[in-house]
Amino acid sequence: MSQKCELLCAEKCDDSTPIAPFDPAMISDSRILKNLLKLELKSVNCDYFRTGIQPELEPKMRKVLTTWMFEVCLEQRCEAQVFPLGVKLLDRYLAQGKVHKVHLQLLACVCLLTATKLRQCRALGVDLLVYYTDYSITAEEIRQWEQLLLVKLGWDVASITAYDFIDPLVEVIPSCRRSRRPRRNQETETPTSPVPDPVSPLRESSVDDETLSKIRDHAQTYVALCCTEYEFMQTAPSLLASACVTLAITDLKIERAANILDLMVQYTNGDRMRICSVLHRIKTLIAQQLAELDVLRQKSAHVGNAASKHQEVLDADGNPETPTDVQDVIF
């Protein structure tokens, strides 16, 4: 007697990328920040423009390329940590040897593919990346260059970026601390106070989750903006993150900049003047971006007004815009 078997899967697949919830153990231990500071020394970017490694490339080309990478990440709703890592891999590869400018977009696709494999649950598809290049490259080229990238970088692609410092640095600020667990000393393994100063000028009251989410979003946006700029290419991730976190918190008027800078210097062993310098450069960059955006808006509004006036003149006789007879169409 034959039995008929039907295989039917009624499970609905969710297109959204799952994101792990907040884990206090990942950021509340002081060893996390110390290990990040040690690891960032291994992946310092080389200025391949000034050293002559890339004679065909110019900083403005890097700006266009990284902006395209950012737009792809935005449209595909990639996690915020994907784009900084993709740019980091791009800079590290370009520092290894000469790359023709016709291969830049191909290299950018490979960097995004590798970054999504490392930093999010679902990687970008190879065919999808080919589509974003308007089919100027092939899937086979992406696979070949992916192997080339891994070999060139010695399979060490888990680079430290400024994004990795955001949560640990926000955690050291008393008013922004999500975990109330005491931080542990690396040598003695005994609980210690998050802020060594017994008389801290920072308030101990905790901000709500919505405000904390805004801080992270602002800091991540500043990091992404800096990744597209050549002037921040050689800035240490901890230094860049310190400036972005400080700017995000002060913009929301949660704490004074001087108090935040004290904590950033203390926990990253950084130089206060260098953090202030990076902070000022980020503010200048944001002001320039906003000014350019205003100019584009004014031009768009002017073109729209001119087009509407021209249309009013054409339709002044009350005739319909579309010809009703095929004989009336002027070729």
C-alpha positions in Angstrom: 0.0 0.0 0.0 1.6 3.2 -1.1 1.5 6.2 1.2 1.3 9.7 -0.2 3.5 12.3 1.6 3.2 16.0 1.1 5.9 18.4 2.3 4.4 21.8 3.0 6.1 24.6 5.0 3.6 27.1 6.3 6.3 29.1 8.2 6.4 32.8 7.4 9.8 34.3 6.9 10.4 37.7 8.3 12.4 40.0 6.1 13.6 42.1 9.0 17.1 41.5 10.3 17.1 40.2 13.9 19.1 42.4 16.3 20.4 41.1 19.6 19.1 42.9 22.7 21.2 44.9 25.0 23.7 42.7 27.0 25.3 44.5 30.0 28.2 42.0 30.0 29.3 43.3 26.6 29.9 46.9 27.7 29.8 47.2 31.5 33.1 45.5 32.2 36.1 47.8 32.1 38.2 45.2 30.3 36.1 45.6 27.2 37.2 49.2 26.7 40.8 48.4 27.5 40.9 45.5 25.0 39.4 47.7 22.3 42.1 50.3 22.9 44.8 47.6 22.4 43.2 46.2 19.3 42.7 49.5 17.5 46.5 49.9 17.3 46.7 47.0 14.9 44.5 48.7 12.2 45.8 52.2 11.9 45.0 53.5 8.4 47.8 54.6 6.0 47.4 57.7 4.0 47.6 56.1 0.6 47.1 59.4 -1.2 50.2 61.2 0.2 52.4 58.1 0.1 51.8 57.6 -3.6 50.4 54.1 -3.3 47.3 55.1 -5.3 48.5 57.6 -7.9 45.2 57.4 -9.9 43.0 58.2 -6.9 42.0 61.5 -5.3 40.2 62.2 -2.0 37.1 63.3 -3.9 36.9 59.9 -5.5 36.9 58.3 -2.1 34.2 60.7 -1.0 31.9 59.6 -3.9 32.7 55.9 -3.4 32.0 55.9 0.4 28.8 58.0 -0.1 27.6 55.3 -2.5 28.4 52.6 0.0 26.5 54.5 2.7 23.4 54.9 0.4 23.5 51.1 -0.3 23.6 50.4 3.4 20.7 52.8 4.1 18.5 51.4 1.3 19.1 47.8 2.5 18.7 48.8 6.1 22.0 47.4 7.2 23.0 47.7 10.8 24.9 50.8 11.7 28.1 48.9 12.3 28.3 47.6 8.7 29.2 50.8 7.0 32.2 51.9 9.2 33.7 48.4 8.9 33.2 48.4 5.1 35.0 51.7 4.8 37.8 50.4 7.1 38.3 47.4 4.9 38.3 49.6 1.9 41.1 51.9 3.3 43.1 48.9 4.5 43.1 47.3 1.1 43.9 50.5 -0.8 46.9 50.9 1.5 48.2 47.5 0.4 48.9 48.2 -3.2 47.8 50.0 -6.4 44.2 49.7 -7.5 42.9 51.0 -10.8 40.0 53.4 -10.5 37.8 51.2 -12.7 37.9 48.6 -9.9 36.9 50.9 -7.1 33.2 50.1 -7.1 34.0 46.4 -7.4 36.2 46.7 -4.3 33.5 48.6 -2.5 31.0 45.9 -3.2 33.4 43.3 -1.8 34.0 45.3 1.3 30.3 45.7 2.0 29.8 42.0 1.4 32.5 41.1 3.9 31.3 43.6 6.4 27.7 42.3 6.3 28.9 38.7 6.8 30.7 39.8 9.9 28.4 42.4 11.5 24.8 41.3 10.8 22.8 38.2 10.5 22.0 38.4 6.8 24.7 39.3 4.3 24.0 41.3 1.2 23.5 39.1 -1.8 26.1 39.1 -4.6 23.4 39.6 -7.3 22.0 42.5 -5.3 25.4 44.2 -5.3 25.7 43.6 -9.0 22.3 45.4 -9.4 23.5 48.4 -7.4 26.5 48.8 -9.8 24.0 48.9 -12.7 25.5 45.6 -13.9 28.9 47.1 -14.5 30.5 44.1 -12.7 29.7 40.4 -12.5 29.0 38.1 -9.6 32.1 36.1 -10.5 34.3 39.2 -10.2 32.9 39.9 -6.7 33.6 36.3 -5.6 37.2 36.5 -7.0 37.9 39.8 -5.4 36.4 38.6 -2.1 39.2 36.0 -2.0 41.7 38.6 -3.0 40.6 40.9 -0.2 40.9 38.2 2.4 44.4 37.2 1.3 45.6 40.7 1.1 44.4 41.5 4.6 45.6 38.1 6.0 42.1 37.1 6.8 42.1 39.7 9.6 38.9 41.5 8.6 37.4 42.0 12.1 38.8 45.5 12.4 38.0 47.9 15.2 36.0 50.9 14.2 34.7 54.0 16.0 31.3 52.4 16.2 32.7 49.7 18.6 33.5 52.4 21.1 30.1 54.2 21.2 28.3 51.9 23.7 31.3 51.4 26.1 31.9 55.2 26.1 28.2 56.0 26.7 28.2 53.5 29.5 30.9 55.3 31.5 28.7 58.4 31.8 26.6 58.1 35.0 23.5 59.7 33.6 23.5 57.5 30.5 24.4 54.2 32.1 22.0 51.4 31.2 23.6 48.8 33.4 23.7 49.4 37.2 26.1 46.6 37.7 29.4 47.7 39.2 32.3 47.7 36.9 35.1 45.2 37.7 38.7 46.0 38.0 40.9 44.1 35.5 43.6 43.1 38.0 41.7 42.4 41.2 38.4 41.3 39.8 36.7 43.3 42.5 33.7 45.7 41.9 34.7 49.3 41.4 32.9 52.5 41.0 32.3 53.5 37.4 33.6 57.0 38.1 36.7 57.1 40.3 36.1 60.7 41.3 34.1 60.6 44.6 32.7 64.0 43.9 31.6 63.7 40.3 30.1 66.8 38.6 27.9 64.6 36.6 24.4 63.8 37.7 23.5 60.3 38.7 19.9 60.4 37.5 19.4 58.1 34.5 18.0 59.3 31.2 15.1 57.4 29.7 15.5 54.8 27.0 14.2 57.1 24.3 16.9 59.8 25.1 19.6 57.1 25.3 18.5 55.8 21.8 18.8 59.3 20.5 22.3 59.6 21.9 23.4 56.4 20.1 21.7 57.4 16.9 23.3 60.8 16.8 26.7 59.4 17.6 26.4 56.7 14.9 25.3 59.3 12.4 28.4 61.4 13.2 30.6 58.4 12.9 29.1 57.5 9.5 29.5 61.1 8.3 33.2 61.1 9.3 33.8 57.8 7.5 33.1 59.5 4.2 35.6 62.3 4.8 39.3 62.0 3.9 40.4 64.2 6.8 39.2 61.6 9.4 40.8 58.6 7.6 43.8 58.4 10.0 41.9 59.4 13.1 42.0 56.7 15.8 38.6 55.0 16.3 38.6 55.8 20.0 39.4 59.5 19.4 36.7 59.8 16.8 34.1 58.0 18.9 35.0 60.2 21.9 34.3 63.3 19.9 31.1 61.9 18.4 29.7 60.8 21.8 30.6 64.1 23.4 28.8 66.0 20.5 25.8 63.8 20.7 25.3 64.3 24.5 26.0 68.0 24.4 23.6 68.6 21.5 20.8 67.0 23.5 21.8 69.2 26.5 22.2 66.3 28.8 25.6 67.2 30.2 28.2 69.9 29.9 30.9 69.3 27.3 33.7 69.8 29.8 32.5 67.1 32.0 32.1 64.6 29.2 35.5 65.4 27.9 37.0 64.6 31.3 35.5 61.2 31.2 36.6 60.6 27.6 40.1 61.5 28.4 40.1 59.3 31.5 38.8 56.1 29.9 40.5 56.3 26.5 43.8 57.7 27.7 43.4 60.3 25.0 44.6 63.9 24.6 42.0 66.5 25.5 43.2 68.9 22.9 43.0 66.3 20.1 39.5 65.4 21.1 38.5 69.0 21.1 40.1 69.5 17.7 38.2 66.5 16.2 35.0 67.8 17.8 35.5 71.2 16.2 36.1 69.6 12.8 33.0 67.5 13.1 30.9 70.6 13.9 32.4 72.5 10.9 31.7 69.5 8.7 28.0 69.4 9.9 27.6 73.1 9.3 29.0 72.8 5.7 26.6 69.8 5.0 23.6 71.8 6.3 24.6 74.8 4.3 24.9 72.7 1.1 21.5 71.2 1.9 19.9 74.6 2.2 21.3 75.7 -1.2 19.9 72.5 -2.8 16.5 73.1 -1.3 16.5 76.7 -2.5 17.5 75.6 -6.0 14.8 72.9 -6.0 12.1 75.4 -4.8 13.2 77.9 -7.5 13.0 75.3 -10.2 9.6 74.2 -9.0 8.2 77.7 -8.9 9.5 78.4 -12.4 8.0 75.2 -13.8 4.6 75.9 -12.2 4.6 79.5 -13.6 5.5 78.1 -17.1 2.7 75.6 -16.8 0.2 78.3 -15.9 1.1 80.3 -19.0 0.7 77.2 -21.2 -2.7 76.3 -19.7 -4.0 79.9 -19.6 -6.4 79.1 -22.5 -8.0 76.4 -20.5 -7.2 73.6 -22.9 -6.3 70.2 -21.5 -2.6 69.4 -21.2 -2.9 66.0 -23.0 -4.0 66.1 -26.7 -7.4 64.4 -27.2 -6.6 63.5 -30.8 -3.6 61.6 -32.1 -3.3 64.2 -34.9 -2.7 66.9 -32.4 0.5 65.2 -31.1 3.6 67.1 -32.2 6.6 64.9 -32.7 
